[in-house]
Amino acid sequence: MSRRRPAHSILLAIVVVLRLRRRTEARSRLDEKFTVIIVLALGVLIAPTPVGQGILDFLPW
């Protein structure tokens, strides 16, 4: 299953970019909530990867 994570992450990243390109006025509240859920899922998928660890190391917490 861990071998498929990068593919899922890339697909979700593409979906997020396409959804965020839409104009804000054209989005409903349900559409915005769905986008938030997708972004959270993307975060969960990339968190244990080296890219996710690099982002965590980069943030000034």
Biopython code that builds the backbone (N, CA, C, O; Angstrom):
import numpy as np
from Bio.PDB.StructureBuilder import StructureBuilder

atoms = [
    (1, "MET", "N", (0.804, -1.182, 0.000)),
    (1, "MET", "CA", (0.000, 0.000, 0.000)),
    (1, "MET", "C", (0.858, 1.262, 0.000)),
    (1, "MET", "O", (0.471, 2.266, -0.598)),
    (2, "SER", "N", (2.006, 1.229, 0.654)),
    (2, "SER", "CA", (2.844, 2.413, 0.715)),
    (2, "SER", "C", (3.419, 2.768, -0.664)),
    (2, "SER", "O", (3.790, 3.917, -0.906)),
    (3, "ARG", "N", (3.492, 1.781, -1.564)),
    (3, "ARG", "CA", (3.994, 2.094, -2.900)),
    (3, "ARG", "C", (2.985, 2.907, -3.691)),
    (3, "ARG", "O", (3.373, 3.613, -4.622)),
    (4, "ARG", "N", (1.705, 2.832, -3.356)),
    (4, "ARG", "CA", (0.678, 3.568, -4.067)),
    (4, "ARG", "C", (0.478, 4.978, -3.516)),
    (4, "ARG", "O", (-0.189, 5.792, -4.155)),
    (5, "ARG", "N", (1.026, 5.280, -2.371)),
    (5, "ARG", "CA", (0.818, 6.599, -1.774)),
    (5, "ARG", "C", (1.254, 7.743, -2.670)),
    (5, "ARG", "O", (0.512, 8.716, -2.798)),
    (6, "PRO", "N", (2.431, 7.673, -3.300)),
    (6, "PRO", "CA", (2.809, 8.795, -4.156)),
    (6, "PRO", "C", (1.805, 9.032, -5.281)),
    (6, "PRO", "O", (1.512, 10.181, -5.610)),
    (7, "ALA", "N", (1.275, 7.967, -5.872)),
    (7, "ALA", "CA", (0.301, 8.132, -6.947)),
    (7, "ALA", "C", (-0.968, 8.789, -6.418)),
    (7, "ALA", "O", (-1.525, 9.675, -7.065)),
    (8, "HIS", "N", (-1.424, 8.359, -5.248)),
    (8, "HIS", "CA", (-2.606, 8.973, -4.654)),
    (8, "HIS", "C", (-2.334, 10.432, -4.316)),
    (8, "HIS", "O", (-3.192, 11.290, -4.526)),
    (9, "SER", "N", (-1.164, 10.712, -3.803)),
    (9, "SER", "CA", (-0.811, 12.082, -3.431)),
    (9, "SER", "C", (-0.779, 12.993, -4.646)),
    (9, "SER", "O", (-1.273, 14.120, -4.600)),
    (10, "ILE", "N", (-0.205, 12.510, -5.717)),
    (10, "ILE", "CA", (-0.127, 13.321, -6.937)),
    (10, "ILE", "C", (-1.519, 13.568, -7.499)),
    (10, "ILE", "O", (-1.832, 14.684, -7.913)),
    (11, "LEU", "N", (-2.347, 12.545, -7.517)),
    (11, "LEU", "CA", (-3.714, 12.699, -8.016)),
    (11, "LEU", "C", (-4.493, 13.697, -7.159)),
    (11, "LEU", "O", (-5.174, 14.570, -7.697)),
    (12, "LEU", "N", (-4.400, 13.579, -5.845)),
    (12, "LEU", "CA", (-5.090, 14.522, -4.976)),
    (12, "LEU", "C", (-4.548, 15.935, -5.138)),
    (12, "LEU", "O", (-5.320, 16.893, -5.094)),
    (13, "ALA", "N", (-3.255, 16.087, -5.321)),
    (13, "ALA", "CA", (-2.679, 17.418, -5.530)),
    (13, "ALA", "C", (-3.223, 18.054, -6.809)),
    (13, "ALA", "O", (-3.508, 19.252, -6.834)),
    (14, "ILE", "N", (-3.364, 17.271, -7.850)),
    (14, "ILE", "CA", (-3.930, 17.784, -9.104)),
    (14, "ILE", "C", (-5.378, 18.203, -8.900)),
    (14, "ILE", "O", (-5.793, 19.256, -9.383)),
    (15, "VAL", "N", (-6.147, 17.390, -8.192)),
    (15, "VAL", "CA", (-7.549, 17.721, -7.916)),
    (15, "VAL", "C", (-7.637, 19.019, -7.112)),
    (15, "VAL", "O", (-8.477, 19.871, -7.400)),
    (16, "VAL", "N", (-6.778, 19.172, -6.110)),
    (16, "VAL", "CA", (-6.792, 20.382, -5.285)),
    (16, "VAL", "C", (-6.477, 21.606, -6.137)),
    (16, "VAL", "O", (-7.164, 22.622, -6.036)),
    (17, "VAL", "N", (-5.451, 21.520, -6.971)),
    (17, "VAL", "CA", (-5.087, 22.659, -7.826)),
    (17, "VAL", "C", (-6.234, 23.018, -8.760)),
    (17, "VAL", "O", (-6.545, 24.197, -8.932)),
    (18, "LEU", "N", (-6.858, 22.028, -9.358)),
    (18, "LEU", "CA", (-7.974, 22.305, -10.268)),
    (18, "LEU", "C", (-9.153, 22.928, -9.523)),
    (18, "LEU", "O", (-9.805, 23.833, -10.043)),
    (19, "ARG", "N", (-9.428, 22.450, -8.313)),
    (19, "ARG", "CA", (-10.552, 23.001, -7.553)),
    (19, "ARG", "C", (-10.261, 24.417, -7.079)),
    (19, "ARG", "O", (-11.165, 25.253, -7.045)),
    (20, "LEU", "N", (-9.021, 24.699, -6.713)),
    (20, "LEU", "CA", (-8.692, 26.033, -6.215)),
    (20, "LEU", "C", (-8.558, 27.067, -7.328)),
    (20, "LEU", "O", (-8.566, 28.267, -7.054)),
    (21, "ARG", "N", (-8.437, 26.633, -8.553)),
    (21, "ARG", "CA", (-8.358, 27.576, -9.674)),
    (21, "ARG", "C", (-9.698, 28.217, -9.978)),
    (21, "ARG", "O", (-9.753, 29.267, -10.617)),
    (22, "ARG", "N", (-10.782, 27.595, -9.525)),
    (22, "ARG", "CA", (-12.111, 28.162, -9.771)),
    (22, "ARG", "C", (-12.262, 29.470, -9.026)),
    (22, "ARG", "O", (-11.643, 29.676, -7.982)),
    (23, "ARG", "N", (-13.076, 30.343, -9.557)),
    (23, "ARG", "CA", (-13.325, 31.622, -8.907)),
    (23, "ARG", "C", (-14.047, 31.402, -7.588)),
    (23, "ARG", "O", (-14.875, 30.499, -7.470)),
    (24, "THR", "N", (-13.736, 32.217, -6.611)),
    (24, "THR", "CA", (-14.325, 32.076, -5.279)),
    (24, "THR", "C", (-15.837, 32.240, -5.325)),
    (24, "THR", "O", (-16.557, 31.538, -4.615)),
    (25, "GLU", "N", (-16.327, 33.159, -6.151)),
    (25, "GLU", "CA", (-17.764, 33.402, -6.224)),
    (25, "GLU", "C", (-18.525, 32.204, -6.772)),
    (25, "GLU", "O", (-19.720, 32.055, -6.517)),
    (26, "ALA", "N", (-17.835, 31.346, -7.524)),
    (26, "ALA", "CA", (-18.493, 30.202, -8.150)),
    (26, "ALA", "C", (-18.578, 28.993, -7.218)),
    (26, "ALA", "O", (-19.163, 27.975, -7.588)),
    (27, "ARG", "N", (-18.003, 29.088, -6.016)),
    (27, "ARG", "CA", (-17.985, 27.944, -5.106)),
    (27, "ARG", "C", (-19.119, 28.032, -4.096)),
    (27, "ARG", "O", (-19.409, 29.105, -3.566)),
    (28, "SER", "N", (-19.752, 26.909, -3.835)),
    (28, "SER", "CA", (-20.754, 26.841, -2.776)),
    (28, "SER", "C", (-20.055, 26.458, -1.469)),
    (28, "SER", "O", (-18.882, 26.084, -1.467)),
    (29, "ARG", "N", (-20.780, 26.555, -0.377)),
    (29, "ARG", "CA", (-20.184, 26.162, 0.911)),
    (29, "ARG", "C", (-19.851, 24.678, 0.920)),
    (29, "ARG", "O", (-18.823, 24.272, 1.461)),
    (30, "LEU", "N", (-20.712, 23.878, 0.327)),
    (30, "LEU", "CA", (-20.446, 22.436, 0.264)),
    (30, "LEU", "C", (-19.183, 22.171, -0.558)),
    (30, "LEU", "O", (-18.377, 21.310, -0.206)),
    (31, "ASP", "N", (-19.020, 22.905, -1.640)),
    (31, "ASP", "CA", (-17.828, 22.756, -2.476)),
    (31, "ASP", "C", (-16.575, 23.131, -1.691)),
    (31, "ASP", "O", (-15.554, 22.453, -1.806)),
    (32, "GLU", "N", (-16.634, 24.194, -0.899)),
    (32, "GLU", "CA", (-15.489, 24.602, -0.091)),
    (32, "GLU", "C", (-15.164, 23.556, 0.984)),
    (32, "GLU", "O", (-13.995, 23.267, 1.238)),
    (33, "LYS", "N", (-16.202, 22.992, 1.612)),
    (33, "LYS", "CA", (-15.991, 21.957, 2.630)),
    (33, "LYS", "C", (-15.351, 20.720, 2.011)),
    (33, "LYS", "O", (-14.460, 20.111, 2.603)),
    (34, "PHE", "N", (-15.810, 20.352, 0.815)),
    (34, "PHE", "CA", (-15.247, 19.190, 0.137)),
    (34, "PHE", "C", (-13.774, 19.423, -0.198)),
    (34, "PHE", "O", (-12.958, 18.509, -0.084)),
    (35, "THR", "N", (-13.432, 20.650, -0.612)),
    (35, "THR", "CA", (-12.041, 20.974, -0.906)),
    (35, "THR", "C", (-11.187, 20.856, 0.349)),
    (35, "THR", "O", (-10.061, 20.363, 0.281)),
    (36, "VAL", "N", (-11.698, 21.296, 1.485)),
    (36, "VAL", "CA", (-10.964, 21.184, 2.749)),
    (36, "VAL", "C", (-10.723, 19.716, 3.091)),
    (36, "VAL", "O", (-9.628, 19.362, 3.529)),
    (37, "ILE", "N", (-11.707, 18.868, 2.903)),
    (37, "ILE", "CA", (-11.560, 17.435, 3.182)),
    (37, "ILE", "C", (-10.487, 16.824, 2.276)),
    (37, "ILE", "O", (-9.675, 16.014, 2.725)),
    (38, "ILE", "N", (-10.490, 17.217, 1.000)),
    (38, "ILE", "CA", (-9.484, 16.701, 0.070)),
    (38, "ILE", "C", (-8.084, 17.148, 0.481)),
    (38, "ILE", "O", (-7.138, 16.361, 0.432)),
    (39, "VAL", "N", (-7.951, 18.417, 0.887)),
    (39, "VAL", "CA", (-6.640, 18.923, 1.301)),
    (39, "VAL", "C", (-6.156, 18.203, 2.563)),
    (39, "VAL", "O", (-4.970, 17.892, 2.678)),
    (40, "LEU", "N", (-7.052, 17.937, 3.497)),
    (40, "LEU", "CA", (-6.673, 17.192, 4.698)),
    (40, "LEU", "C", (-6.216, 15.781, 4.345)),
    (40, "LEU", "O", (-5.235, 15.287, 4.899)),
    (41, "ALA", "N", (-6.926, 15.132, 3.424)),
    (41, "ALA", "CA", (-6.525, 13.788, 2.988)),
    (41, "ALA", "C", (-5.148, 13.829, 2.330)),
    (41, "ALA", "O", (-4.329, 12.933, 2.537)),
    (42, "LEU", "N", (-4.897, 14.870, 1.540)),
    (42, "LEU", "CA", (-3.583, 15.017, 0.914)),
    (42, "LEU", "C", (-2.499, 15.174, 1.974)),
    (42, "LEU", "O", (-1.417, 14.600, 1.849)),
    (43, "GLY", "N", (-2.785, 15.947, 3.013)),
    (43, "GLY", "CA", (-1.819, 16.119, 4.099)),
    (43, "GLY", "C", (-1.508, 14.823, 4.810)),
    (43, "GLY", "O", (-0.359, 14.562, 5.167)),
    (44, "VAL", "N", (-2.532, 14.006, 5.017)),
    (44, "VAL", "CA", (-2.329, 12.712, 5.682)),
    (44, "VAL", "C", (-1.486, 11.791, 4.806)),
    (44, "VAL", "O", (-0.669, 11.023, 5.315)),
    (45, "LEU", "N", (-1.681, 11.865, 3.502)),
    (45, "LEU", "CA", (-0.915, 10.994, 2.601)),
    (45, "LEU", "C", (0.548, 11.410, 2.490)),
    (45, "LEU", "O", (1.423, 10.549, 2.400)),
    (46, "ILE", "N", (0.835, 12.722, 2.494)),
    (46, "ILE", "CA", (2.230, 13.131, 2.303)),
    (46, "ILE", "C", (2.990, 13.279, 3.613)),
    (46, "ILE", "O", (4.216, 13.390, 3.589)),
    (47, "ALA", "N", (2.312, 13.285, 4.749)),
    (47, "ALA", "CA", (2.985, 13.503, 6.035)),
    (47, "ALA", "C", (4.098, 12.485, 6.313)),
    (47, "ALA", "O", (5.183, 12.899, 6.719)),
    (48, "PRO", "N", (3.888, 11.176, 6.117)),
    (48, "PRO", "CA", (4.959, 10.227, 6.448)),
    (48, "PRO", "C", (6.040, 10.092, 5.370)),
    (48, "PRO", "O", (6.980, 9.316, 5.541)),
    (49, "THR", "N", (5.923, 10.824, 4.282)),
    (49, "THR", "CA", (6.909, 10.715, 3.204)),
    (49, "THR", "C", (8.075, 11.666, 3.450)),
    (49, "THR", "O", (7.967, 12.567, 4.282)),
    (50, "PRO", "N", (9.178, 11.484, 2.748)),
    (50, "PRO", "CA", (10.300, 12.420, 2.888)),
    (50, "PRO", "C", (9.912, 13.861, 2.533)),
    (50, "PRO", "O", (10.426, 14.805, 3.134)),
    (51, "VAL", "N", (9.012, 14.034, 1.564)),
    (51, "VAL", "CA", (8.549, 15.381, 1.216)),
    (51, "VAL", "C", (7.804, 15.998, 2.391)),
    (51, "VAL", "O", (8.022, 17.160, 2.734)),
    (52, "GLY", "N", (6.927, 15.217, 3.001)),
    (52, "GLY", "CA", (6.189, 15.712, 4.169)),
    (52, "GLY", "C", (7.107, 16.041, 5.331)),
    (52, "GLY", "O", (6.899, 17.039, 6.021)),
    (53, "GLN", "N", (8.114, 15.220, 5.554)),
    (53, "GLN", "CA", (9.075, 15.484, 6.624)),
    (53, "GLN", "C", (9.893, 16.733, 6.313)),
    (53, "GLN", "O", (10.227, 17.500, 7.216)),
    (54, "GLY", "N", (10.215, 16.937, 5.043)),
    (54, "GLY", "CA", (10.944, 18.150, 4.648)),
    (54, "GLY", "C", (10.121, 19.403, 4.878)),
    (54, "GLY", "O", (10.650, 20.427, 5.312)),
    (55, "ILE", "N", (8.824, 19.328, 4.590)),
    (55, "ILE", "CA", (7.932, 20.466, 4.856)),
    (55, "ILE", "C", (7.867, 20.729, 6.340)),
    (55, "ILE", "O", (7.924, 21.881, 6.772)),
    (56, "LEU", "N", (7.750, 19.677, 7.127)),
    (56, "LEU", "CA", (7.689, 19.829, 8.591)),
    (56, "LEU", "C", (8.973, 20.453, 9.128)),
    (56, "LEU", "O", (8.927, 21.308, 10.012)),
    (57, "ASP", "N", (10.114, 20.029, 8.598)),
    (57, "ASP", "CA", (11.395, 20.594, 9.031)),
    (57, "ASP", "C", (11.541, 22.060, 8.617)),
    (57, "ASP", "O", (12.200, 22.843, 9.301)),
    (58, "PHE", "N", (10.916, 22.424, 7.485)),
    (58, "PHE", "CA", (11.014, 23.786, 6.974)),
    (58, "PHE", "C", (10.183, 24.777, 7.796)),
    (58, "PHE", "O", (10.561, 25.939, 7.943)),
    (59, "LEU", "N", (9.055, 24.311, 8.327)),
    (59, "LEU", "CA", (8.170, 25.211, 9.084)),
    (59, "LEU", "C", (8.821, 25.634, 10.395)),
    (59, "LEU", "O", (9.406, 24.810, 11.098)),
    (60, "PRO", "N", (8.721, 26.910, 10.719)),
    (60, "PRO", "CA", (9.373, 27.415, 11.951)),
    (60, "PRO", "C", (8.502, 27.222, 13.187)),
    (60, "PRO", "O", (7.980, 28.205, 13.711)),
    (61, "TRP", "N", (8.328, 26.021, 13.664)),
    (61, "TRP", "CA", (7.484, 25.763, 14.839)),
    (61, "TRP", "C", (8.370, 25.725, 16.028)),
    (61, "TRP", "O", (7.895, 25.521, 17.145)),
]
sb = StructureBuilder()
sb.init_structure("model")
sb.init_model(0)
sb.init_chain("A")
sb.init_seg("    ")
for serial, (resi, resn, name, xyz) in enumerate(atoms, 1):
    if name == "N":
        sb.init_residue(resn, " ", resi, " ")
    sb.init_atom(name, np.array(xyz, "f"), 0.0, 1.0, " ", f" {name:<3s}", serial, name[0])
structure = sb.get_structure()
